[in-house]
């Protein structure tokens, strides 16, 4: 499946789960996240839902890896109708996780919306200077023990990924 097909399949088949997560976030203002894994037979399934804070949640993509499956993508909620993917939301879309999609969902004017960043379908982005910056920051991150330096490098990875996806990938919005 292409990233576009995967995100469409996932949103269609897990629409109710995504709506429930958005509703709970609207009630208590806590962000929620779920990762979607793909097993050897190609089946896509969700992980357990992770509950975060009012400003942040960590999508549980490592659950897929722990099961020996490939993380396909992730979804998290934003309260108050905020449908924008932040720079940090792009982390892992290309490297180090090579996800096919990263999505955010919210309730806006009584309607459920999901906005997704999809990975590029070709490797053309690997020729872009932003990809070199991404690789450099990933390499440096492996060797740093400094928390502040680690935060800066993760931002560099996220920002580089965001630039590459906006240039070579696709951003799509869905109404549930």
N, C-alpha and C positions, 0 to 999 in steps of 0.2 A: 504494500500500500504506500502511496505517496503521503507526505505529511498532511496535505489537504484532505485526503481520504480518511486518514487516521483521526484527525480532529473532528471531521464531520461524523464519522462513525461513533466516536466517543461521546460527543455532545448529544447525539440522537439516542444512543443506548443508555446513557447515564444522566439524562435530562432531569429526572426526578431527584436523584442524589444531589446534583448541582443546585437545583431549586431549594432543597431542604437546607443545604449549607448556607446559601444566600439568606434565607429566612432567619436562620439562627444568628447569623452575623448582624442582621438588622435589629434583632431583639436585644442582643447583649454587646454589640459592637466589637466582638472579638473576631479576628481573622481566622479562617479555617482553610486547610489545604488537604488535597488528596493527590497522590501520584497514580498514574496509570501504567501498568506493566504489560509486557507482551511475552507470553511463554513460547516455547519451541514450536508449538502447533499454530502460532499466530493469533491466539486468543488474547484480547485486551481485557484486563480486569483492574478494578480499583484497589488501592491499599486501604488501610484504616484511615479515617479522617483525623488529622492533627489539628488541635486547637492552639492558637497562638495568643498574641496580645492585641491591643487596639491598633497597633501600628505595624505588626510584623508576625509572620508565621513561616516556619521552615517546611517546605513540601517534603514529604517522606519518601523521596526517590530511592534512598538506600534500601528500603524494604524490598524493592524489586530485585536489586543486586543480591541481597541476602537470600532470596529465594532462587537465585540462579537465573533470573529472567532479565530482560532488557527493559529499562525504563523508557516508555514511549513519550510521555509528557506529563505535565502537571497542571493543576487548576487550584487557584486560591481565591478567596473572597476579599472584597473591599467594602467597608460600610459607607453609608451616606451617598450612594450614587456615583462613587469614584470609579470610573471605568478605564482609567489610564494605567498602563504598565509602567512601573517605575524603572529606573535604570537597573536597580538590583534584581528586579523580576526577570531580567534577561539572563542572569547567571546560569550557566550549564546548558543553555540551548544549543550552542555549538560544541564547545569543549569546556570542561573535561567530560561532561556527561553525554553529549551528542543526542540531546532530546529532539523529538520531531515538533513539539509544540509546548508553549507556556501560555496559560490562559488566566484571566482574571474575570470574576463575575460580580455583579451588583444588581440591586433593585433601584430602578430609576423611573419616577413617575408611574409607579405601580406595575412596571413591566420588568421582566428579568432579561439581563443582557450579559453576554460573554464576549470578551475581546481576546483574541489569540495572536501571538507571534509565531509564525511558522518558519522552520529552518529552510534555507535555500535548497532548491532541488538539484543544483549543480555545484561543482567545486570551484566555480569561477571566483568566489569570494576569497579563496586561498591566495590569490594574486594581489589582493588589496593590502596596502600598508597597515590598515587596522588589524588584519589577521596576524601580521608579524608582531604587532604590539600585543595582541592577545596571547600569542605563544610565549613571548618574552615574559609577560606578567605571570603566566601559568608556571613557567620554569622557576622564576624567582620565588613564587609562593611556596614551592616545595621545600625551599631551604630557609625560609624565615621563621623565627621563633617569636619575633616581636609582634604583639597584638595590633598595634597601630599600623605597622608596615603591612601586616596581613590584611587589614581592613582596606588600606589604600590599594593593594594589589587586587583584591577581589572587586573593588570598584572599577579598576582598570579593565579587568576581564569583562565585567558586566557592560561597561560603556563601549568597549570595542565590539562586543557581541551585538549590542543595540545598533551601533552604526552599520555593521555588516548585514543584519537582518533587515533594517530599514532600506538598505540599498539593494540587497540581493534576494531577500526573503519576501515574506508577505505578512501583512497585518489584516486580520479579518474580524468583523463583529457579527455576532449571531444574536437573535432574539429567541429566547426559550419558549 
